[in-house]
Amino acid sequence: MKVAYLGPKGSFTYQAVKMYFSGQEIEFIAVETINELLEVKQQNQVDWAMVPVENTIEGSVLQTIDQIYRRLPQIKAEIILPIKQQFLVAKNNQKNWQNIQLICSHPQALAQSQEFITQFFPRIEIEQMASTTQGAKKVAEHPDQLLAAIASKEAAEEYDLAIVQKDIQSISNNQTRFWLLGDQASPTELKYFQQKATVLVDLALNQPGSLHEILVVFHQLNINLSKIESRPQKTKLGEYFFIIDIDVPTDQTVLEEALKALNQQNNRVTLLGNYPTYQL
């Protein structure tokens, strides 16, 4: 069995798959971009793909949401992982880390650490990477240059880098949601937290009250929505889809009733998954 993750090894997505599949005989496949993650799963080159979805500080990972809308994979589980960002340099640069000239990291990690960057490096050059671990890898490959990465403790260990400033994220309770995408569920030893569902809704008509009609369905059935977000369909200006996260009621027939009511409104409704959530 194979699972793809946003690599290289040591990334936060790697931590999520490692914890989820702990003790199981699973082959971990590192890929470089979120697009590639969804692509290898769609082509059945792997059994599952682990993707980052949302962060406490920066909100949704929009590239993930847009690719999911395009490919419509099934969500089989959610993992909520604490995220602590570290400031990494080559070990020969530990003493002069404040002279760093370039910071390499993923846009989400850079945004999560913006207060630290503004305080210590207000005019520094930034290079955005496809993952935090790719930033760490670049620093390790150029130890003679004044480079730094913002990444995990595991990335520092993987590439033998020095952590010169710890836990530089803007808030202490920083977390990221990850979705495990696949065609079938997989067991885990993680502690169950709650049951959720996620649906995509394309409105039948772009007219006043269309969104209200959707929300009324959930209100009448006393179903709590933990998140609702709109994204452009990338067809023409003004056309959007909605992605909705639902706290699944104990009586799941209530959720079925809600989905049926939404379809009766002639909206295109896609259930991406009714899945367990695990919080670490």
One Martini backbone bead per residue (centre of mass of N, CA, C, O) as a GRO file, in nm:
protein
  280
    1MET     BB    1   0.099   0.034   0.019
    2LYS     BB    2   0.027   0.383  -0.072
    3VAL     BB    3   0.151   0.721   0.020
    4ALA     BB    4   0.112   1.055  -0.041
    5TYR     BB    5   0.328   1.349   0.000
    6LEU     BB    6   0.449   1.655   0.103
    7GLY     BB    7   0.765   1.723   0.033
    8PRO     BB    8   0.998   1.620   0.190
    9LYS     BB    9   1.129   1.469   0.431
   10GLY     BB   10   0.991   1.638   0.731
   11SER     BB   11   0.731   1.734   0.687
   12PHE     BB   12   0.415   1.791   0.797
   13THR     BB   13   0.285   1.578   0.614
   14TYR     BB   14   0.470   1.351   0.708
   15GLN     BB   15   0.377   1.354   1.000
   16ALA     BB   16   0.083   1.278   0.941
   17VAL     BB   17   0.134   0.999   0.805
   18LYS     BB   18   0.307   0.874   1.028
   19MET     BB   19   0.085   0.886   1.247
   20TYR     BB   20  -0.149   0.743   1.101
   21PHE     BB   21   0.055   0.481   1.002
   22SER     BB   22   0.142   0.363   1.257
   23GLY     BB   23   0.270   0.030   1.227
   24GLN     BB   24   0.255   0.020   0.916
   25GLU     BB   25   0.278  -0.116   0.583
   26ILE     BB   26   0.399   0.170   0.432
   27GLU     BB   27   0.448   0.360   0.142
   28PHE     BB   28   0.627   0.655   0.106
   29ILE     BB   29   0.544   0.936  -0.115
   30ALA     BB   30   0.721   1.193  -0.248
   31VAL     BB   31   0.612   1.520  -0.337
   32GLU     BB   32   0.631   1.863  -0.459
   33THR     BB   33   0.312   1.901  -0.510
   34ILE     BB   34  -0.025   1.935  -0.494
   35ASN     BB   35  -0.090   1.858  -0.784
   36GLU     BB   36   0.063   1.586  -0.771
   37LEU     BB   37  -0.096   1.457  -0.547
   38LEU     BB   38  -0.371   1.449  -0.705
   39GLU     BB   39  -0.264   1.301  -0.956
   40VAL     BB   40  -0.162   1.027  -0.836
   41LYS     BB   41  -0.442   0.955  -0.728
   42GLN     BB   42  -0.614   0.969  -0.987
   43GLN     BB   43  -0.405   0.744  -1.126
   44ASN     BB   44  -0.344   0.515  -0.906
   45GLN     BB   45  -0.037   0.524  -0.780
   46VAL     BB   46  -0.201   0.546  -0.514
   47ASP     BB   47  -0.407   0.504  -0.228
   48TRP     BB   48  -0.302   0.777  -0.097
   49ALA     BB   49  -0.349   1.130   0.010
   50MET     BB   50  -0.182   1.399   0.174
   51VAL     BB   51  -0.341   1.715   0.263
   52PRO     BB   52  -0.345   2.041   0.302
   53VAL     BB   53  -0.613   2.278   0.414
   54GLU     BB   54  -0.571   2.425   0.713
   55ASN     BB   55  -0.493   2.723   0.904
   56THR     BB   56  -0.509   2.916   1.175
   57ILE     BB   57  -0.370   3.176   1.042
   58GLU     BB   58  -0.415   3.137   0.701
   59GLY     BB   59  -0.606   2.920   0.638
   60SER     BB   60  -0.662   2.821   0.345
   61VAL     BB   61  -0.551   2.592   0.098
   62LEU     BB   62  -0.622   2.684  -0.214
   63GLN     BB   63  -0.492   2.469  -0.392
   64THR     BB   64  -0.644   2.234  -0.270
   65ILE     BB   65  -0.936   2.323  -0.318
   66ASP     BB   66  -0.916   2.353  -0.631
   67GLN     BB   67  -0.825   2.058  -0.690
   68ILE     BB   68  -1.071   1.920  -0.563
   69TYR     BB   69  -1.282   2.047  -0.751
   70ARG     BB   70  -1.155   1.923  -1.012
   71ARG     BB   71  -1.132   1.596  -0.900
   72LEU     BB   72  -1.306   1.465  -0.667
   73PRO     BB   73  -1.220   1.338  -0.408
   74GLN     BB   74  -1.198   1.130  -0.124
   75ILE     BB   75  -1.266   1.159   0.214
   76LYS     BB   76  -1.135   0.958   0.503
   77ALA     BB   77  -0.969   1.185   0.672
   78GLU     BB   78  -0.871   1.380   0.968
   79ILE     BB   79  -0.588   1.589   1.062
   80ILE     BB   80  -0.472   1.754   1.361
   81LEU     BB   81  -0.178   1.960   1.364
   82PRO     BB   82   0.072   2.077   1.527
   83ILE     BB   83   0.249   2.395   1.463
   84LYS     BB   84   0.611   2.436   1.450
   85GLN     BB   85   0.832   2.689   1.384
   86GLN     BB   86   1.164   2.699   1.245
   87PHE     BB   87   1.493   2.841   1.250
   88LEU     BB   88   1.718   2.764   0.981
   89VAL     BB   89   2.066   2.667   0.964
   90ALA     BB   90   2.369   2.633   0.909
   91LYS     BB   91   2.608   2.547   1.136
   92ASN     BB   92   2.817   2.776   1.035
   93ASN     BB   93   2.563   3.006   1.097
   94GLN     BB   94   2.482   3.038   1.399
   95LYS     BB   95   2.633   3.313   1.491
   96ASN     BB   96   2.521   3.470   1.201
   97TRP     BB   97   2.196   3.462   1.157
   98GLN     BB   98   2.139   3.786   1.136
   99ASN     BB   99   2.288   3.780   0.829
  100ILE     BB  100   2.078   3.686   0.664
  101GLN     BB  101   1.961   3.701   0.301
  102LEU     BB  102   1.775   3.426   0.289
  103ILE     BB  103   1.437   3.296   0.276
  104CYS     BB  104   1.311   2.954   0.282
  105SER     BB  105   0.962   2.879   0.195
  106HIS     BB  106   0.648   2.841   0.252
  107PRO     BB  107   0.389   3.057   0.242
  108GLN     BB  108   0.257   2.964   0.507
  109ALA     BB  109   0.509   2.982   0.691
  110LEU     BB  110   0.569   3.278   0.638
  111ALA     BB  111   0.298   3.383   0.749
  112GLN     BB  112   0.316   3.248   1.035
  113SER     BB  113   0.616   3.424   1.063
  114GLN     BB  114   0.590   3.741   1.022
  115GLU     BB  115   0.671   3.871   1.292
  116PHE     BB  116   0.960   3.765   1.295
  117ILE     BB  117   1.055   3.881   1.025
  118THR     BB  118   0.995   4.179   1.090
  119GLN     BB  119   1.186   4.200   1.338
  120PHE     BB  120   1.469   4.073   1.200
  121PHE     BB  121   1.372   4.091   0.859
  122PRO     BB  122   1.236   4.353   0.698
  123ARG     BB  123   1.441   4.328   0.409
  124ILE     BB  124   1.430   4.049   0.313
  125GLU     BB  125   1.470   3.787   0.113
  126ILE     BB  126   1.228   3.580  -0.063
  127GLU     BB  127   1.166   3.219  -0.103
  128GLN     BB  128   0.938   3.027  -0.254
  129MET     BB  129   0.813   2.708  -0.174
  130ALA     BB  130   0.648   2.398  -0.199
  131SER     BB  131   0.803   2.349   0.080
  132THR     BB  132   0.961   2.354   0.378
  133THR     BB  133   1.170   2.123   0.312
  134GLN     BB  134   1.291   2.254   0.059
  135GLY     BB  135   1.423   2.479   0.216
  136ALA     BB  136   1.609   2.300   0.388
  137LYS     BB  137   1.754   2.167   0.151
  138LYS     BB  138   1.885   2.423   0.036
  139VAL     BB  139   2.054   2.495   0.282
  140ALA     BB  140   2.217   2.225   0.285
  141GLU     BB  141   2.333   2.267  -0.019
  142HIS     BB  142   2.428   2.586   0.099
  143PRO     BB  143   2.642   2.643   0.355
  144ASP     BB  144   2.805   2.906   0.231
  145GLN     BB  145   2.537   3.047   0.259
  146LEU     BB  146   2.297   3.305   0.363
  147LEU     BB  147   2.072   3.083   0.473
  148ALA     BB  148   1.716   3.013   0.534
  149ALA     BB  149   1.465   2.829   0.721
  150ILE     BB  150   1.115   2.737   0.747
  151ALA     BB  151   1.054   2.469   0.977
  152SER     BB  152   1.094   2.172   1.111
  153LYS     BB  153   1.250   1.971   1.330
  154GLU     BB  154   1.267   1.730   1.132
  155ALA     BB  155   1.416   1.888   0.909
  156ALA     BB  156   1.670   1.947   1.073
  157GLU     BB  157   1.745   1.648   1.112
  158GLU     BB  158   1.747   1.554   0.813
  159TYR     BB  159   1.966   1.818   0.733
  160ASP     BB  160   2.157   1.916   0.955
  161LEU     BB  161   2.038   2.162   1.122
  162ALA     BB  162   2.004   2.469   1.284
  163ILE     BB  163   1.832   2.590   1.567
  164VAL     BB  164   1.803   2.944   1.642
  165GLN     BB  165   1.476   2.954   1.640
  166LYS     BB  166   1.191   2.895   1.826
  167ASP     BB  167   0.873   2.906   1.773
  168ILE     BB  168   0.783   3.149   1.533
  169GLN     BB  169   0.503   3.155   1.546
  170SER     BB  170   0.247   3.383   1.613
  171ILE     BB  171   0.106   3.134   1.752
  172SER     BB  172   0.088   2.870   1.971
  173ASN     BB  173  -0.203   2.752   1.847
  174ASN     BB  174  -0.090   2.597   1.589
  175GLN     BB  175  -0.279   2.461   1.308
  176THR     BB  176  -0.335   2.171   1.087
  177ARG     BB  177  -0.521   2.049   0.827
  178PHE     BB  178  -0.575   1.711   0.710
  179TRP     BB  179  -0.628   1.507   0.420
  180LEU     BB  180  -0.740   1.183   0.344
  181LEU     BB  181  -0.711   1.042   0.028
  182GLY     BB  182  -0.953   0.801  -0.112
  183ASP     BB  183  -1.133   0.486  -0.172
  184GLN     BB  184  -1.051   0.402   0.126
  185ALA     BB  185  -1.026   0.315   0.430
  186SER     BB  186  -0.807   0.355   0.726
  187PRO     BB  187  -0.651   0.254   0.982
  188THR     BB  188  -0.600   0.379   1.328
  189GLU     BB  189  -0.448   0.488   1.650
  190LEU     BB  190  -0.588   0.732   1.670
  191LYS     BB  191  -0.781   0.966   1.825
  192TYR     BB  192  -1.099   1.024   1.834
  193PHE     BB  193  -1.311   1.321   1.784
  194GLN     BB  194  -1.493   1.343   1.504
  195GLN     BB  195  -1.764   1.399   1.278
  196LYS     BB  196  -1.746   1.467   0.925
  197ALA     BB  197  -1.839   1.681   0.645
  198THR     BB  198  -1.805   1.737   0.279
  199VAL     BB  199  -1.921   1.992   0.050
  200LEU     BB  200  -2.015   2.072  -0.281
  201VAL     BB  201  -2.149   2.386  -0.427
  202ASP     BB  202  -2.346   2.456  -0.709
  203LEU     BB  203  -2.524   2.697  -0.825
  204ALA     BB  204  -2.795   2.718  -1.029
  205LEU     BB  205  -2.826   3.029  -0.940
  206ASN     BB  206  -2.737   3.378  -0.983
  207GLN     BB  207  -2.910   3.489  -0.704
  208PRO     BB  208  -3.097   3.615  -0.477
  209GLY     BB  209  -3.090   3.373  -0.203
  210SER     BB  210  -2.927   3.111  -0.268
  211LEU     BB  211  -2.760   3.078  -0.008
  212HIS     BB  212  -2.994   3.091   0.191
  213GLU     BB  213  -3.129   2.823   0.104
  214ILE     BB  214  -2.901   2.644   0.204
  215LEU     BB  215  -2.893   2.734   0.507
  216VAL     BB  216  -3.185   2.660   0.581
  217VAL     BB  217  -3.155   2.356   0.575
  218PHE     BB  218  -2.963   2.337   0.821
  219HIS     BB  219  -3.138   2.489   1.022
  220GLN     BB  220  -3.396   2.305   1.018
  221LEU     BB  221  -3.195   2.043   1.103
  222ASN     BB  222  -2.973   2.124   1.311
  223ILE     BB  223  -2.698   2.192   1.151
  224ASN     BB  224  -2.360   2.227   1.182
  225LEU     BB  225  -2.128   2.469   1.060
  226SER     BB  226  -1.771   2.499   1.048
  227LYS     BB  227  -1.769   2.571   0.726
  228ILE     BB  228  -1.765   2.845   0.475
  229GLU     BB  229  -1.665   2.867   0.122
  230SER     BB  230  -1.551   3.061  -0.147
  231ARG     BB  231  -1.484   2.986  -0.503
  232PRO     BB  232  -1.366   3.005  -0.802
  233GLN     BB  233  -1.429   2.832  -1.108
  234LYS     BB  234  -1.262   2.941  -1.359
  235THR     BB  235  -1.452   3.065  -1.598
  236LYS     BB  236  -1.594   3.334  -1.476
  237LEU     BB  237  -1.687   3.616  -1.362
  238GLY     BB  238  -1.892   3.535  -1.068
  239GLU     BB  239  -1.815   3.227  -1.037
  240TYR     BB  240  -1.907   2.991  -0.780
  241PHE     BB  241  -1.812   2.789  -0.506
  242PHE     BB  242  -1.893   2.570  -0.228
  243ILE     BB  243  -1.741   2.490   0.086
  244ILE     BB  244  -1.862   2.245   0.332
  245ASP     BB  245  -1.855   2.201   0.679
  246ILE     BB  246  -1.976   1.924   0.885
  247ASP     BB  247  -2.147   1.836   1.167
  248VAL     BB  248  -2.228   1.528   1.238
  249PRO     BB  249  -2.488   1.375   1.329
  250THR     BB  250  -2.585   1.108   1.503
  251ASP     BB  251  -2.813   1.120   1.293
  252GLN     BB  252  -2.741   1.055   0.959
  253THR     BB  253  -3.021   1.102   0.822
  254VAL     BB  254  -3.009   1.411   0.838
  255LEU     BB  255  -2.791   1.448   0.624
  256GLU     BB  256  -2.944   1.311   0.394
  257GLU     BB  257  -3.176   1.516   0.395
  258ALA     BB  258  -3.007   1.764   0.323
  259LEU     BB  259  -2.894   1.664   0.049
  260LYS     BB  260  -3.169   1.626  -0.082
  261ALA     BB  261  -3.263   1.924  -0.059
  262LEU     BB  262  -3.034   2.046  -0.230
  263ASN     BB  263  -3.101   1.887  -0.494
  264GLN     BB  264  -3.398   2.007  -0.518
  265GLN     BB  265  -3.264   2.299  -0.596
  266ASN     BB  266  -3.058   2.231  -0.842
  267ASN     BB  267  -2.799   2.171  -0.719
  268ARG     BB  268  -2.459   2.094  -0.721
  269VAL     BB  269  -2.386   1.805  -0.525
  270THR     BB  270  -2.082   1.708  -0.339
  271LEU     BB  271  -1.970   1.437  -0.163
  272LEU     BB  272  -1.647   1.400  -0.027
  273GLY     BB  273  -1.724   1.327   0.287
  274ASN     BB  274  -1.755   1.089   0.571
  275TYR     BB  275  -1.546   1.161   0.852
  276PRO     BB  276  -1.289   1.126   1.060
  277THR     BB  277  -1.140   1.292   1.343
  278TYR     BB  278  -0.795   1.378   1.433
  279GLN     BB  279  -0.640   1.494   1.739
  280LEU     BB  280  -0.305   1.587   1.859
   0.00000   0.00000   0.00000
